Amino acid sequence: MVGHEYQFNVAMSCSGCSGAVNRVLNKLDGVNDVKITLDDQKVIVKTTDSVSYDSVLAQIKKSGKEVRSGEVVA
């Protein structure tokens, strides 16, 4: 699959937090898949080539959650 995969560590303490992150990410054009693991506070986002790391990061910040770290996986 052509595209990017980004991984973020996001401060989330409940399912409402992860739900908020999931909602804002799914509003971003070009997002193909979002996987959120609440236990280790990990958010994995798969996107098309047109979506940059910075745009995904900005979108997560719209949820009001703290992004502790992030990286480009693929």
PDB file of N, CA, C, O and CB in Angstrom:
ATOM      1  N   MET A   1       0.834  -1.186   0.000  1.00  0.00           N
ATOM      2  CA  MET A   1       0.000   0.000   0.000  1.00  0.00           C
ATOM      3  C   MET A   1       0.875   1.244   0.000  1.00  0.00           C
ATOM      4  O   MET A   1       1.791   1.364   0.812  1.00  0.00           O
ATOM      5  CB  MET A   1      -0.946   0.001   1.209  1.00  0.00           C
ATOM      6  N   VAL A   2       0.599   2.142  -0.886  1.00  0.00           N
ATOM      7  CA  VAL A   2       1.338   3.397  -0.948  1.00  0.00           C
ATOM      8  C   VAL A   2       0.759   4.339   0.088  1.00  0.00           C
ATOM      9  O   VAL A   2      -0.457   4.423   0.259  1.00  0.00           O
ATOM     10  CB  VAL A   2       1.279   4.025  -2.373  1.00  0.00           C
ATOM     11  N   GLY A   3       1.636   5.044   0.775  1.00  0.00           N
ATOM     12  CA  GLY A   3       1.173   5.999   1.771  1.00  0.00           C
ATOM     13  C   GLY A   3       2.169   6.113   2.901  1.00  0.00           C
ATOM     14  O   GLY A   3       3.328   5.717   2.779  1.00  0.00           O
ATOM     15  N   HIS A   4       1.698   6.660   3.996  1.00  0.00           N
ATOM     16  CA  HIS A   4       2.543   6.868   5.169  1.00  0.00           C
ATOM     17  C   HIS A   4       1.912   6.198   6.383  1.00  0.00           C
ATOM     18  O   HIS A   4       0.704   5.970   6.437  1.00  0.00           O
ATOM     19  CB  HIS A   4       2.759   8.376   5.433  1.00  0.00           C
ATOM     20  N   GLU A   5       2.763   5.893   7.348  1.00  0.00           N
ATOM     21  CA  GLU A   5       2.281   5.425   8.647  1.00  0.00           C
ATOM     22  C   GLU A   5       2.986   6.250   9.713  1.00  0.00           C
ATOM     23  O   GLU A   5       4.212   6.348   9.742  1.00  0.00           O
ATOM     24  CB  GLU A   5       2.541   3.881   8.848  1.00  0.00           C
ATOM     25  N   TYR A   6       2.185   6.836  10.578  1.00  0.00           N
ATOM     26  CA  TYR A   6       2.696   7.681  11.654  1.00  0.00           C
ATOM     27  C   TYR A   6       2.268   7.080  12.983  1.00  0.00           C
ATOM     28  O   TYR A   6       1.178   6.522  13.108  1.00  0.00           O
ATOM     29  CB  TYR A   6       2.188   9.149  11.515  1.00  0.00           C
ATOM     30  N   GLN A   7       3.147   7.204  13.975  1.00  0.00           N
ATOM     31  CA  GLN A   7       2.832   6.709  15.308  1.00  0.00           C
ATOM     32  C   GLN A   7       3.031   7.830  16.310  1.00  0.00           C
ATOM     33  O   GLN A   7       4.035   8.541  16.267  1.00  0.00           O
ATOM     34  CB  GLN A   7       3.706   5.483  15.672  1.00  0.00           C
ATOM     35  N   PHE A   8       2.073   7.987  17.214  1.00  0.00           N
ATOM     36  CA  PHE A   8       2.128   9.053  18.210  1.00  0.00           C
ATOM     37  C   PHE A   8       1.873   8.483  19.593  1.00  0.00           C
ATOM     38  O   PHE A   8       1.136   7.509  19.748  1.00  0.00           O
ATOM     39  CB  PHE A   8       1.106  10.160  17.887  1.00  0.00           C
ATOM     40  N   ASN A   9       2.490   9.096  20.599  1.00  0.00           N
ATOM     41  CA  ASN A   9       2.178   8.810  21.989  1.00  0.00           C
ATOM     42  C   ASN A   9       1.339   9.993  22.454  1.00  0.00           C
ATOM     43  O   ASN A   9       1.824  11.123  22.519  1.00  0.00           O
ATOM     44  CB  ASN A   9       3.490   8.604  22.882  1.00  0.00           C
ATOM     45  N   VAL A  10       0.071   9.721  22.777  1.00  0.00           N
ATOM     46  CA  VAL A  10      -0.881  10.774  23.112  1.00  0.00           C
ATOM     47  C   VAL A  10      -1.429  10.530  24.508  1.00  0.00           C
ATOM     48  O   VAL A  10      -1.813   9.408  24.838  1.00  0.00           O
ATOM     49  CB  VAL A  10      -2.029  10.837  22.076  1.00  0.00           C
ATOM     50  N   ALA A  11      -1.470  11.575  25.332  1.00  0.00           N
ATOM     51  CA  ALA A  11      -2.008  11.458  26.693  1.00  0.00           C
ATOM     52  C   ALA A  11      -3.518  11.242  26.627  1.00  0.00           C
ATOM     53  O   ALA A  11      -4.277  12.168  26.342  1.00  0.00           O
ATOM     54  CB  ALA A  11      -1.673  12.727  27.536  1.00  0.00           C
ATOM     55  N   MET A  12      -3.948   9.997  26.898  1.00  0.00           N
ATOM     56  CA  MET A  12      -5.367   9.646  26.895  1.00  0.00           C
ATOM     57  C   MET A  12      -5.636   8.793  28.134  1.00  0.00           C
ATOM     58  O   MET A  12      -4.935   7.812  28.383  1.00  0.00           O
ATOM     59  CB  MET A  12      -5.774   8.883  25.573  1.00  0.00           C
ATOM     60  N   SER A  13      -6.649   9.170  28.905  1.00  0.00           N
ATOM     61  CA  SER A  13      -6.913   8.433  30.138  1.00  0.00           C
ATOM     62  C   SER A  13      -8.198   7.611  30.108  1.00  0.00           C
ATOM     63  O   SER A  13      -8.452   6.828  31.023  1.00  0.00           O
ATOM     64  CB  SER A  13      -6.972   9.387  31.279  1.00  0.00           C
ATOM     65  N   CYS A  14      -9.006   7.780  29.069  1.00  0.00           N
ATOM     66  CA  CYS A  14     -10.272   7.047  29.032  1.00  0.00           C
ATOM     67  C   CYS A  14     -10.732   6.845  27.589  1.00  0.00           C
ATOM     68  O   CYS A  14     -10.133   7.377  26.654  1.00  0.00           O
ATOM     69  CB  CYS A  14     -11.355   7.794  29.837  1.00  0.00           C
ATOM     70  N   SER A  15     -11.795   6.073  27.423  1.00  0.00           N
ATOM     71  CA  SER A  15     -12.303   5.816  26.077  1.00  0.00           C
ATOM     72  C   SER A  15     -12.860   7.082  25.435  1.00  0.00           C
ATOM     73  O   SER A  15     -12.881   7.197  24.209  1.00  0.00           O
ATOM     74  CB  SER A  15     -13.379   4.738  26.118  1.00  0.00           C
ATOM     75  N   GLY A  16     -13.306   8.024  26.243  1.00  0.00           N
ATOM     76  CA  GLY A  16     -13.767   9.304  25.699  1.00  0.00           C
ATOM     77  C   GLY A  16     -12.616  10.063  25.052  1.00  0.00           C
ATOM     78  O   GLY A  16     -12.788  10.697  24.011  1.00  0.00           O
ATOM     79  N   CYS A  17     -11.438   9.994  25.677  1.00  0.00           N
ATOM     80  CA  CYS A  17     -10.240  10.640  25.125  1.00  0.00           C
ATOM     81  C   CYS A  17      -9.865  10.017  23.785  1.00  0.00           C
ATOM     82  O   CYS A  17      -9.642  10.723  22.801  1.00  0.00           O
ATOM     83  CB  CYS A  17      -9.056  10.529  26.112  1.00  0.00           C
ATOM     84  N   SER A  18      -9.798   8.691  23.758  1.00  0.00           N
ATOM     85  CA  SER A  18      -9.413   8.023  22.516  1.00  0.00           C
ATOM     86  C   SER A  18     -10.480   8.230  21.450  1.00  0.00           C
ATOM     87  O   SER A  18     -10.161   8.325  20.265  1.00  0.00           O
ATOM     88  CB  SER A  18      -9.184   6.521  22.756  1.00  0.00           C
ATOM     89  N   GLY A  19     -11.733   8.301  21.857  1.00  0.00           N
ATOM     90  CA  GLY A  19     -12.813   8.558  20.904  1.00  0.00           C
ATOM     91  C   GLY A  19     -12.690   9.926  20.269  1.00  0.00           C
ATOM     92  O   GLY A  19     -12.949  10.092  19.078  1.00  0.00           O
ATOM     93  N   ALA A  20     -12.290  10.917  21.075  1.00  0.00           N
ATOM     94  CA  ALA A  20     -12.109  12.286  20.557  1.00  0.00           C
ATOM     95  C   ALA A  20     -10.980  12.317  19.531  1.00  0.00           C
ATOM     96  O   ALA A  20     -11.111  12.952  18.485  1.00  0.00           O
ATOM     97  CB  ALA A  20     -11.807  13.280  21.714  1.00  0.00           C
ATOM     98  N   VAL A  21      -9.883  11.640  19.822  1.00  0.00           N
ATOM     99  CA  VAL A  21      -8.748  11.581  18.895  1.00  0.00           C
ATOM    100  C   VAL A  21      -9.178  10.877  17.608  1.00  0.00           C
ATOM    101  O   VAL A  21      -8.858  11.333  16.510  1.00  0.00           O
ATOM    102  CB  VAL A  21      -7.536  10.845  19.545  1.00  0.00           C
ATOM    103  N   ASN A  22      -9.898   9.776  17.747  1.00  0.00           N
ATOM    104  CA  ASN A  22     -10.365   9.019  16.591  1.00  0.00           C
ATOM    105  C   ASN A  22     -11.276   9.882  15.706  1.00  0.00           C
ATOM    106  O   ASN A  22     -11.151   9.862  14.481  1.00  0.00           O
ATOM    107  CB  ASN A  22     -11.109   7.751  17.049  1.00  0.00           C
ATOM    108  N   ARG A  23     -12.178  10.627  16.318  1.00  0.00           N
ATOM    109  CA  ARG A  23     -13.105  11.466  15.548  1.00  0.00           C
ATOM    110  C   ARG A  23     -12.378  12.534  14.742  1.00  0.00           C
ATOM    111  O   ARG A  23     -12.672  12.720  13.561  1.00  0.00           O
ATOM    112  CB  ARG A  23     -14.110  12.128  16.480  1.00  0.00           C
ATOM    113  N   VAL A  24     -11.424  13.245  15.367  1.00  0.00           N
ATOM    114  CA  VAL A  24     -10.741  14.322  14.626  1.00  0.00           C
ATOM    115  C   VAL A  24      -9.881  13.751  13.501  1.00  0.00           C
ATOM    116  O   VAL A  24      -9.771  14.356  12.435  1.00  0.00           O
ATOM    117  CB  VAL A  24      -9.865  15.166  15.581  1.00  0.00           C
ATOM    118  N   LEU A  25      -9.270  12.587  13.734  1.00  0.00           N
ATOM    119  CA  LEU A  25      -8.429  11.994  12.692  1.00  0.00           C
ATOM    120  C   LEU A  25      -9.262  11.525  11.506  1.00  0.00           C
ATOM    121  O   LEU A  25      -8.831  11.651  10.360  1.00  0.00           O
ATOM    122  CB  LEU A  25      -7.625  10.824  13.258  1.00  0.00           C
ATOM    123  N   ASN A  26     -10.432  10.993  11.763  1.00  0.00           N
ATOM    124  CA  ASN A  26     -11.266  10.503  10.670  1.00  0.00           C
ATOM    125  C   ASN A  26     -11.891  11.632   9.852  1.00  0.00           C
ATOM    126  O   ASN A  26     -12.439  11.390   8.777  1.00  0.00           O
ATOM    127  CB  ASN A  26     -12.355   9.614  11.217  1.00  0.00           C
ATOM    128  N   LYS A  27     -11.811  12.860  10.357  1.00  0.00           N
ATOM    129  CA  LYS A  27     -12.284  14.020   9.592  1.00  0.00           C
ATOM    130  C   LYS A  27     -11.225  14.506   8.601  1.00  0.00           C
ATOM    131  O   LYS A  27     -11.529  15.295   7.705  1.00  0.00           O
ATOM    132  CB  LYS A  27     -12.672  15.161  10.544  1.00  0.00           C
ATOM    133  N   LEU A  28      -9.998  14.045   8.756  1.00  0.00           N
ATOM    134  CA  LEU A  28      -8.891  14.492   7.903  1.00  0.00           C
ATOM    135  C   LEU A  28      -8.891  13.697   6.601  1.00  0.00           C
ATOM    136  O   LEU A  28      -8.801  12.470   6.613  1.00  0.00           O
ATOM    137  CB  LEU A  28      -7.527  14.337   8.635  1.00  0.00           C
ATOM    138  N   ASP A  29      -8.994  14.409   5.479  1.00  0.00           N
ATOM    139  CA  ASP A  29      -8.970  13.739   4.178  1.00  0.00           C
ATOM    140  C   ASP A  29      -7.640  13.017   3.986  1.00  0.00           C
ATOM    141  O   ASP A  29      -6.580  13.573   4.273  1.00  0.00           O
ATOM    142  CB  ASP A  29      -9.203  14.755   3.033  1.00  0.00           C
ATOM    143  N   GLY A  30      -7.696  11.791   3.505  1.00  0.00           N
ATOM    144  CA  GLY A  30      -6.480  11.033   3.230  1.00  0.00           C
ATOM    145  C   GLY A  30      -6.106  10.055   4.320  1.00  0.00           C
ATOM    146  O   GLY A  30      -5.159   9.284   4.162  1.00  0.00           O
ATOM    147  N   VAL A  31      -6.845  10.072   5.441  1.00  0.00           N
ATOM    148  CA  VAL A  31      -6.585   9.099   6.498  1.00  0.00           C
ATOM    149  C   VAL A  31      -7.285   7.798   6.129  1.00  0.00           C
ATOM    150  O   VAL A  31      -8.503   7.769   5.950  1.00  0.00           O
ATOM    151  CB  VAL A  31      -7.068   9.625   7.893  1.00  0.00           C
ATOM    152  N   ASN A  32      -6.505   6.716   6.016  1.00  0.00           N
ATOM    153  CA  ASN A  32      -7.047   5.416   5.632  1.00  0.00           C
ATOM    154  C   ASN A  32      -7.401   4.549   6.828  1.00  0.00           C
ATOM    155  O   ASN A  32      -8.361   3.780   6.778  1.00  0.00           O
ATOM    156  CB  ASN A  32      -6.064   4.690   4.762  1.00  0.00           C
ATOM    157  N   ASP A  33      -6.626   4.669   7.907  1.00  0.00           N
ATOM    158  CA  ASP A  33      -6.824   3.778   9.046  1.00  0.00           C
ATOM    159  C   ASP A  33      -6.286   4.438  10.308  1.00  0.00           C
ATOM    160  O   ASP A  33      -5.244   5.094  10.282  1.00  0.00           O
ATOM    161  CB  ASP A  33      -6.135   2.413   8.807  1.00  0.00           C
ATOM    162  N   VAL A  34      -7.005   4.259  11.413  1.00  0.00           N
ATOM    163  CA  VAL A  34      -6.578   4.773  12.714  1.00  0.00           C
ATOM    164  C   VAL A  34      -6.677   3.620  13.700  1.00  0.00           C
ATOM    165  O   VAL A  34      -7.728   2.992  13.828  1.00  0.00           O
ATOM    166  CB  VAL A  34      -7.452   6.009  13.177  1.00  0.00           C
ATOM    167  N   LYS A  35      -5.577   3.341  14.397  1.00  0.00           N
ATOM    168  CA  LYS A  35      -5.580   2.337  15.456  1.00  0.00           C
ATOM    169  C   LYS A  35      -5.141   3.025  16.739  1.00  0.00           C
ATOM    170  O   LYS A  35      -4.079   3.646  16.793  1.00  0.00           O
ATOM    171  CB  LYS A  35      -4.646   1.122  15.108  1.00  0.00           C
ATOM    172  N   ILE A  36      -5.966   2.908  17.767  1.00  0.00           N
ATOM    173  CA  ILE A  36      -5.664   3.549  19.044  1.00  0.00           C
ATOM    174  C   ILE A  36      -5.618   2.484  20.122  1.00  0.00           C
ATOM    175  O   ILE A  36      -6.554   1.699  20.277  1.00  0.00           O
ATOM    176  CB  ILE A  36      -6.714   4.645  19.391  1.00  0.00           C
ATOM    177  N   THR A  37      -4.523   2.461  20.866  1.00  0.00           N
ATOM    178  CA  THR A  37      -4.379   1.551  21.993  1.00  0.00           C
ATOM    179  C   THR A  37      -4.332   2.390  23.252  1.00  0.00           C
ATOM    180  O   THR A  37      -3.341   3.066  23.528  1.00  0.00           O
ATOM    181  CB  THR A  37      -3.103   0.655  21.857  1.00  0.00           C
ATOM    182  N   LEU A  38      -5.423   2.339  24.020  1.00  0.00           N
ATOM    183  CA  LEU A  38      -5.529   3.172  25.215  1.00  0.00           C
ATOM    184  C   LEU A  38      -4.523   2.762  26.285  1.00  0.00           C
ATOM    185  O   LEU A  38      -3.976   3.621  26.978  1.00  0.00           O
ATOM    186  CB  LEU A  38      -6.939   3.101  25.779  1.00  0.00           C
ATOM    187  N   ASP A  39      -4.270   1.449  26.431  1.00  0.00           N
ATOM    188  CA  ASP A  39      -3.376   0.959  27.482  1.00  0.00           C
ATOM    189  C   ASP A  39      -1.985   1.571  27.398  1.00  0.00           C
ATOM    190  O   ASP A  39      -1.427   1.984  28.414  1.00  0.00           O
ATOM    191  CB  ASP A  39      -3.270  -0.545  27.410  1.00  0.00           C
ATOM    192  N   ASP A  40      -1.413   1.633  26.177  1.00  0.00           N
ATOM    193  CA  ASP A  40      -0.082   2.230  26.045  1.00  0.00           C
ATOM    194  C   ASP A  40      -0.128   3.605  25.382  1.00  0.00           C
ATOM    195  O   ASP A  40       0.908   4.152  25.004  1.00  0.00           O
ATOM    196  CB  ASP A  40       0.824   1.309  25.248  1.00  0.00           C
ATOM    197  N   GLN A  41      -1.345   4.163  25.242  1.00  0.00           N
ATOM    198  CA  GLN A  41      -1.552   5.521  24.748  1.00  0.00           C
ATOM    199  C   GLN A  41      -0.900   5.761  23.386  1.00  0.00           C
ATOM    200  O   GLN A  41      -0.279   6.794  23.139  1.00  0.00           O
ATOM    201  CB  GLN A  41      -1.013   6.514  25.747  1.00  0.00           C
ATOM    202  N   LYS A  42      -1.067   4.771  22.519  1.00  0.00           N
ATOM    203  CA  LYS A  42      -0.462   4.812  21.195  1.00  0.00           C
ATOM    204  C   LYS A  42      -1.538   5.051  20.144  1.00  0.00           C
ATOM    205  O   LYS A  42      -2.621   4.466  20.195  1.00  0.00           O
ATOM    206  CB  LYS A  42       0.305   3.503  20.902  1.00  0.00           C
ATOM    207  N   VAL A  43      -1.220   5.918  19.194  1.00  0.00           N
ATOM    208  CA  VAL A  43      -2.102   6.186  18.067  1.00  0.00           C
ATOM    209  C   VAL A  43      -1.303   5.921  16.797  1.00  0.00           C
ATOM    210  O   VAL A  43      -0.263   6.541  16.573  1.00  0.00           O
ATOM    211  CB  VAL A  43      -2.662   7.659  18.103  1.00  0.00           C
ATOM    212  N   ILE A  44      -1.786   5.001  15.965  1.00  0.00           N
ATOM    213  CA  ILE A  44      -1.140   4.695  14.690  1.00  0.00           C
ATOM    214  C   ILE A  44      -2.082   5.136  13.580  1.00  0.00           C
ATOM    215  O   ILE A  44      -3.245   4.734  13.542  1.00  0.00           O
ATOM    216  CB  ILE A  44      -0.789   3.165  14.567  1.00  0.00           C
ATOM    217  N   VAL A  45      -1.573   5.961  12.684  1.00  0.00           N
ATOM    218  CA  VAL A  45      -2.381   6.536  11.620  1.00  0.00           C
ATOM    219  C   VAL A  45      -1.764   6.159  10.281  1.00  0.00           C
ATOM    220  O   VAL A  45      -0.582   6.408  10.044  1.00  0.00           O
ATOM    221  CB  VAL A  45      -2.492   8.079  11.768  1.00  0.00           C
ATOM    222  N   LYS A  46      -2.568   5.555   9.402  1.00  0.00           N
ATOM    223  CA  LYS A  46      -2.120   5.245   8.041  1.00  0.00           C
ATOM    224  C   LYS A  46      -2.833   6.195   7.096  1.00  0.00           C
ATOM    225  O   LYS A  46      -4.052   6.356   7.161  1.00  0.00           O
ATOM    226  CB  LYS A  46      -2.404   3.744   7.659  1.00  0.00           C
ATOM    227  N   THR A  47      -2.054   6.829   6.210  1.00  0.00           N
ATOM    228  CA  THR A  47      -2.593   7.851   5.327  1.00  0.00           C
ATOM    229  C   THR A  47      -2.144   7.650   3.885  1.00  0.00           C
ATOM    230  O   THR A  47      -1.284   6.819   3.592  1.00  0.00           O
ATOM    231  CB  THR A  47      -2.179   9.224   5.810  1.00  0.00           C
ATOM    232  N   THR A  48      -2.740   8.421   3.003  1.00  0.00           N
ATOM    233  CA  THR A  48      -2.274   8.476   1.623  1.00  0.00           C
ATOM    234  C   THR A  48      -0.999   9.321   1.588  1.00  0.00           C
ATOM    235  O   THR A  48      -0.648   9.969   2.575  1.00  0.00           O
ATOM    236  CB  THR A  48      -3.378   9.068   0.669  1.00  0.00           C
ATOM    237  N   ASP A  49      -0.312   9.307   0.449  1.00  0.00           N
ATOM    238  CA  ASP A  49       0.922  10.082   0.298  1.00  0.00           C
ATOM    239  C   ASP A  49       0.725  11.575   0.504  1.00  0.00           C
ATOM    240  O   ASP A  49       1.661  12.281   0.879  1.00  0.00           O
ATOM    241  CB  ASP A  49       1.506   9.845  -1.062  1.00  0.00           C
ATOM    242  N   SER A  50      -0.484  12.060   0.261  1.00  0.00           N
ATOM    243  CA  SER A  50      -0.721  13.503   0.307  1.00  0.00           C
ATOM    244  C   SER A  50      -0.806  14.066   1.725  1.00  0.00           C
ATOM    245  O   SER A  50      -0.823  15.285   1.896  1.00  0.00           O
ATOM    246  CB  SER A  50      -1.988  13.825  -0.426  1.00  0.00           C
ATOM    247  N   VAL A  51      -0.858  13.212   2.736  1.00  0.00           N
ATOM    248  CA  VAL A  51      -1.027  13.675   4.114  1.00  0.00           C
ATOM    249  C   VAL A  51       0.327  13.706   4.823  1.00  0.00           C
ATOM    250  O   VAL A  51       1.007  12.685   4.924  1.00  0.00           O
ATOM    251  CB  VAL A  51      -2.022  12.765   4.881  1.00  0.00           C
ATOM    252  N   SER A  52       0.707  14.872   5.308  1.00  0.00           N
ATOM    253  CA  SER A  52       2.005  15.031   5.969  1.00  0.00           C
ATOM    254  C   SER A  52       1.924  14.708   7.460  1.00  0.00           C
ATOM    255  O   SER A  52       0.849  14.718   8.059  1.00  0.00           O
ATOM    256  CB  SER A  52       2.525  16.455   5.774  1.00  0.00           C
ATOM    257  N   TYR A  53       3.073  14.427   8.034  1.00  0.00           N
ATOM    258  CA  TYR A  53       3.182  14.191   9.479  1.00  0.00           C
ATOM    259  C   TYR A  53       2.626  15.392  10.241  1.00  0.00           C
ATOM    260  O   TYR A  53       1.862  15.232  11.193  1.00  0.00           O
ATOM    261  CB  TYR A  53       4.661  13.926   9.888  1.00  0.00           C
ATOM    262  N   ASP A  54       3.015  16.597   9.814  1.00  0.00           N
ATOM    263  CA  ASP A  54       2.593  17.811  10.517  1.00  0.00           C
ATOM    264  C   ASP A  54       1.085  17.994  10.494  1.00  0.00           C
ATOM    265  O   ASP A  54       0.504  18.468  11.471  1.00  0.00           O
ATOM    266  CB  ASP A  54       3.259  19.025   9.907  1.00  0.00           C
ATOM    267  N   SER A  55       0.444  17.623   9.388  1.00  0.00           N
ATOM    268  CA  SER A  55      -1.010  17.790   9.325  1.00  0.00           C
ATOM    269  C   SER A  55      -1.714  16.797  10.254  1.00  0.00           C
ATOM    270  O   SER A  55      -2.735  17.133  10.854  1.00  0.00           O
ATOM    271  CB  SER A  55      -1.508  17.608   7.878  1.00  0.00           C
ATOM    272  N   VAL A  56      -1.181  15.585  10.377  1.00  0.00           N
ATOM    273  CA  VAL A  56      -1.754  14.602  11.305  1.00  0.00           C
ATOM    274  C   VAL A  56      -1.540  15.071  12.742  1.00  0.00           C
ATOM    275  O   VAL A  56      -2.450  14.988  13.568  1.00  0.00           O
ATOM    276  CB  VAL A  56      -1.119  13.196  11.089  1.00  0.00           C
ATOM    277  N   LEU A  57      -0.349  15.558  13.036  1.00  0.00           N
ATOM    278  CA  LEU A  57      -0.038  16.068  14.375  1.00  0.00           C
ATOM    279  C   LEU A  57      -0.976  17.219  14.743  1.00  0.00           C
ATOM    280  O   LEU A  57      -1.519  17.246  15.847  1.00  0.00           O
ATOM    281  CB  LEU A  57       1.434  16.534  14.450  1.00  0.00           C
ATOM    282  N   ALA A  58      -1.165  18.155  13.837  1.00  0.00           N
ATOM    283  CA  ALA A  58      -2.053  19.299  14.089  1.00  0.00           C
ATOM    284  C   ALA A  58      -3.486  18.825  14.319  1.00  0.00           C
ATOM    285  O   ALA A  58      -4.204  19.381  15.150  1.00  0.00           O
ATOM    286  CB  ALA A  58      -2.006  20.297  12.908  1.00  0.00           C
ATOM    287  N   GLN A  59      -3.892  17.806  13.586  1.00  0.00           N
ATOM    288  CA  GLN A  59      -5.255  17.287  13.722  1.00  0.00           C
ATOM    289  C   GLN A  59      -5.446  16.643  15.096  1.00  0.00           C
ATOM    290  O   GLN A  59      -6.488  16.834  15.723  1.00  0.00           O
ATOM    291  CB  GLN A  59      -5.562  16.265  12.603  1.00  0.00           C
ATOM    292  N   ILE A  60      -4.457  15.884  15.571  1.00  0.00           N
ATOM    293  CA  ILE A  60      -4.557  15.276  16.902  1.00  0.00           C
ATOM    294  C   ILE A  60      -4.638  16.365  17.962  1.00  0.00           C
ATOM    295  O   ILE A  60      -5.405  16.244  18.917  1.00  0.00           O
ATOM    296  CB  ILE A  60      -3.349  14.344  17.177  1.00  0.00           C
ATOM    297  N   LYS A  61      -3.855  17.427  17.803  1.00  0.00           N
ATOM    298  CA  LYS A  61      -3.861  18.519  18.783  1.00  0.00           C
ATOM    299  C   LYS A  61      -5.222  19.214  18.849  1.00  0.00           C
ATOM    300  O   LYS A  61      -5.563  19.803  19.875  1.00  0.00           O
ATOM    301  CB  LYS A  61      -2.773  19.541  18.440  1.00  0.00           C
ATOM    302  N   LYS A  62      -6.004  19.154  17.767  1.00  0.00           N
ATOM    303  CA  LYS A  62      -7.350  19.737  17.781  1.00  0.00           C
ATOM    304  C   LYS A  62      -8.257  19.048  18.790  1.00  0.00           C
ATOM    305  O   LYS A  62      -9.250  19.626  19.233  1.00  0.00           O
ATOM    306  CB  LYS A  62      -7.973  19.657  16.395  1.00  0.00           C
ATOM    307  N   SER A  63      -7.916  17.807  19.157  1.00  0.00           N
ATOM    308  CA  SER A  63      -8.724  17.079  20.141  1.00  0.00           C
ATOM    309  C   SER A  63      -8.466  17.600  21.554  1.00  0.00           C
ATOM    310  O   SER A  63      -9.193  17.261  22.487  1.00  0.00           O
ATOM    311  CB  SER A  63      -8.425  15.571  20.072  1.00  0.00           C
ATOM    312  N   GLY A  64      -7.428  18.425  21.708  1.00  0.00           N
ATOM    313  CA  GLY A  64      -7.087  18.954  23.025  1.00  0.00           C
ATOM    314  C   GLY A  64      -6.177  18.053  23.832  1.00  0.00           C
ATOM    315  O   GLY A  64      -5.833  18.374  24.970  1.00  0.00           O
ATOM    316  N   LYS A  65      -5.785  16.934  23.258  1.00  0.00           N
ATOM    317  CA  LYS A  65      -4.911  15.987  23.966  1.00  0.00           C
ATOM    318  C   LYS A  65      -3.444  16.344  23.743  1.00  0.00           C
ATOM    319  O   LYS A  65      -3.061  16.864  22.694  1.00  0.00           O
ATOM    320  CB  LYS A  65      -5.184  14.535  23.497  1.00  0.00           C
ATOM    321  N   GLU A  66      -2.639  16.051  24.755  1.00  0.00           N
ATOM    322  CA  GLU A  66      -1.198  16.299  24.667  1.00  0.00           C
ATOM    323  C   GLU A  66      -0.534  15.204  23.846  1.00  0.00           C
ATOM    324  O   GLU A  66      -0.710  14.017  24.120  1.00  0.00           O
ATOM    325  CB  GLU A  66      -0.563  16.377  26.075  1.00  0.00           C
ATOM    326  N   VAL A  67       0.229  15.611  22.839  1.00  0.00           N
ATOM    327  CA  VAL A  67       1.016  14.660  22.058  1.00  0.00           C
ATOM    328  C   VAL A  67       2.412  14.644  22.655  1.00  0.00           C
ATOM    329  O   VAL A  67       3.150  15.623  22.550  1.00  0.00           O
ATOM    330  CB  VAL A  67       1.046  15.038  20.526  1.00  0.00           C
ATOM    331  N   ARG A  68       2.773  13.529  23.284  1.00  0.00           N
ATOM    332  CA  ARG A  68       4.069  13.434  23.963  1.00  0.00           C
ATOM    333  C   ARG A  68       5.210  13.200  22.979  1.00  0.00           C
ATOM    334  O   ARG A  68       6.308  13.729  23.153  1.00  0.00           O
ATOM    335  CB  ARG A  68       4.042  12.315  24.994  1.00  0.00           C
ATOM    336  N   SER A  69       4.941  12.400  21.941  1.00  0.00           N
ATOM    337  CA  SER A  69       5.977  12.131  20.945  1.00  0.00           C
ATOM    338  C   SER A  69       5.306  11.590  19.695  1.00  0.00           C
ATOM    339  O   SER A  69       4.137  11.206  19.704  1.00  0.00           O
ATOM    340  CB  SER A  69       7.046  11.127  21.488  1.00  0.00           C
ATOM    341  N   GLY A  70       6.086  11.570  18.616  1.00  0.00           N
ATOM    342  CA  GLY A  70       5.567  11.037  17.372  1.00  0.00           C
ATOM    343  C   GLY A  70       6.713  10.691  16.447  1.00  0.00           C
ATOM    344  O   GLY A  70       7.821  11.213  16.572  1.00  0.00           O
ATOM    345  N   GLU A  71       6.422   9.795  15.511  1.00  0.00           N
ATOM    346  CA  GLU A  71       7.459   9.405  14.562  1.00  0.00           C
ATOM    347  C   GLU A  71       6.809   8.923  13.268  1.00  0.00           C
ATOM    348  O   GLU A  71       5.649   8.512  13.240  1.00  0.00           O
ATOM    349  CB  GLU A  71       8.372   8.302  15.163  1.00  0.00           C
ATOM    350  N   VAL A  72       7.594   8.988  12.211  1.00  0.00           N
ATOM    351  CA  VAL A  72       7.174   8.444  10.925  1.00  0.00           C
ATOM    352  C   VAL A  72       7.641   6.995  10.894  1.00  0.00           C
ATOM    353  O   VAL A  72       8.838   6.729  10.995  1.00  0.00           O
ATOM    354  CB  VAL A  72       7.760   9.276   9.708  1.00  0.00           C
ATOM    355  N   VAL A  73       6.715   6.059  10.756  1.00  0.00           N
ATOM    356  CA  VAL A  73       7.047   4.640  10.769  1.00  0.00           C
ATOM    357  C   VAL A  73       7.363   4.164   9.363  1.00  0.00           C
ATOM    358  O   VAL A  73       8.321   3.420   9.152  1.00  0.00           O
ATOM    359  CB  VAL A  73       5.899   3.816  11.367  1.00  0.00           C
ATOM    360  N   ALA A  74       6.556   4.595   8.401  1.00  0.00           N
ATOM    361  CA  ALA A  74       6.757   4.159   7.008  1.00  0.00           C
ATOM    362  C   ALA A  74       6.330   5.252   6.060  1.00  0.00           C
ATOM    363  O   ALA A  74       6.420   5.083   4.844  1.00  0.00           O
ATOM    364  CB  ALA A  74       5.973   2.863   6.711  1.00  0.00           C
TER     365      ALA A  74
END
